[in-house]
Amino acid sequence: MSAHFLDDLRRTFADCAARPALRCLGRSYSYADLESRVCQGAALLQRLGMGRGRPRRGVDAGQTAFL
């Protein structure tokens, strides 16, 4: 059993960086693309004052509440 789920996820992203991870609306995104976008999104949230471990509530396009 691995130490933590995130360790396994990071290892998968590193091992598969060049492979397609997602195809959407005719565009393909590699694991490296997704990792970069997630890091950019996390940095934006941190600049806006959101900290690690703090609960958040938001609304998606369909107005459904999520964490």
C-alpha positions in Angstrom: 0.0 0.0 0.0 1.4 3.4 -0.9 2.0 6.2 1.5 -0.7 8.5 0.2 -3.1 8.8 -2.7 -1.5 12.1 -3.8 1.9 10.5 -4.0 0.4 7.9 -6.4 -1.4 10.6 -8.4 1.8 12.7 -8.8 3.8 9.7 -9.8 1.2 8.8 -12.5 1.3 12.4 -13.8 5.1 12.3 -14.0 5.3 8.9 -15.6 2.6 9.8 -18.2 3.4 13.5 -18.7 3.3 13.4 -22.5 0.3 11.0 -22.8 -3.2 12.3 -23.5 -5.1 12.5 -20.2 -8.3 14.2 -21.4 -10.0 14.9 -24.7 -12.7 17.6 -24.8 -14.3 19.6 -27.6 -11.7 18.3 -30.1 -8.7 19.2 -28.0 -6.4 16.8 -26.3 -4.7 17.7 -22.9 -1.7 15.8 -21.7 -1.1 14.9 -18.1 1.6 17.7 -18.0 -1.0 20.2 -19.4 -3.5 19.2 -16.7 -0.9 19.5 -13.9 0.2 22.9 -15.1 -3.4 24.2 -15.2 -4.2 22.8 -11.8 -1.2 24.5 -10.3 -2.2 27.8 -11.9 -5.7 27.4 -10.6 -4.4 26.7 -7.1 -2.1 29.7 -7.2 -5.0 31.9 -8.2 -7.1 30.7 -5.4 -4.2 31.3 -2.9 -3.8 34.9 -4.3 -7.5 35.4 -3.6 -7.0 34.4 0.0 -8.1 30.8 0.0 -5.9 28.7 2.3 -5.2 25.0 2.6 -7.8 23.1 4.7 -10.3 25.9 4.8 -13.8 24.9 3.7 -15.2 26.6 0.6 -18.6 26.6 -1.1 -19.1 27.5 -4.7 -21.7 27.2 -7.4 -21.1 25.7 -10.9 -22.8 26.7 -14.1 -25.9 24.7 -13.2 -26.1 26.4 -9.8 -25.4 23.2 -8.0 -23.6 23.7 -4.7 -20.2 21.9 -4.3 -17.1 22.0 -2.0 
